[in-house]
C-alpha cells in the first residue's frame, strides 16, 4: 500500500501536466490558425495593391509618352515661321491629343482644367516664339 500511494500521486501529477500541455497545445494551434488567416488576408491585400500599382504605373507611362509626343510636336511647331500654318498645326495638335486623352480618361473637371492649363502654356510659348521670330527677321 505504501508503494501504491506515491505512484498514484505521480500519476495524478503527470495527468495534470498532460492536461496543461494539452491546453497549451490547443492554444498554440488556435493562435497558429489565427496568424495564418491574418497572413492570408495580408497576402491578398498585397496582391490587390500590387495590381493597382502596376495599373497606375502603366497609366503614368502612357501619360509620359503622350507628354513626350506633345513636346515633340510643339518643338516642330515652333520651327514654323508662317503664322497661319502655326495656328492650323496647333489646332491639329490640340485635336490629335484631345482625342487620345479622351479615350484614356473619363470626362471630368480635372481634364478640362489640365487642358486649359496646357492650352494657356502653348499659347504663351507660341507668342514667345513669334517674338523671337520677329527679332530674327
Secondary structure, DSSP 8 states (H G I E B T S, - for coil): -HHHHHHHHHHHHHHHHHHHHHHHHHHHHHHHHHHHHHHHHHHHHHHHHHHHHHHHHHHHHHHHHHHHHHHHHHHHHHT---HHHHHHHHHHHHHHHHHHHHHHS---HHHHHHHHHHHHHHHHHHHHHHHHHHHH-
